[in-house]
Amino acid sequence: MDIEGYEIEIWRQDDGSWVAEIPAVSGCYALMATREQAPEELKDVFRMICEENREKGIPNPPVT
């Protein structure tokens, strides 16, 4: 499954780190040191969650 089509939110925390999140996918977020790293790491997190869902027979949330 591809991350494309999902809404991604990116914001900076008070400590200067960056968070990228897909709100439609529970637990799908990445916390990284730079704004560029956060969405790249998010892709890996998304793939892991999708694989886990597939193994459990759980459908992924639809693209919004």
N, C-alpha and C positions, 0 to 999 in steps of 0.2 A: 504494500500500500504506500502511496505517495503523500507527502505532507501538503502538496499543492492543493489549493482550494480551501484549506482550513484557515480560519482567522488566527493570526499570530499577534500576540501582544508583547511588546518589549518595553521595559522600563528600567530605570536606574534606581538602585536602593540607596539609602542614606550612607552606607559604608563605601559607596562607589562601585560596587559590583553590579552586574547586569543580569536581568531575568528575562527569559523568553518563554512564553507559555502558549499552549493551545487550549483555550478555555473549554472547548467542546469535548476534550479528551481528559478524563479524570487522571490527575497525577502526571500530566505531560508538561513538564517545565524543565528548564535548564538554568543554572546559576553559574555565571562565568565572570572572569575579570574584565573582559572587554565586550563592547557592543557587537563586534564582529564575531566573536567566539560563541556568544549565547545562541543565536539561531542555528549555527552549524551543529552545536551539541544537541540542540533540540531535535534535529533530524534523526540523530542516533537514538535518542530517548523515544521518539515517536515510533521508529522501527521496532525497538524492543517491546514496546507496549502492544503494537499490532501483532507481533509474533506471539506474545504471551496470550493475547485474546484469541488468536487463531487456534492455538494449542488447547485452550479451554472451551472452544466453541462459542465464544462471546463475539457478537458482531461489533464492529467499530462504529462510533457515532457517524452519522452521515455528514458529508461536507455541507456547510451552510453557505 
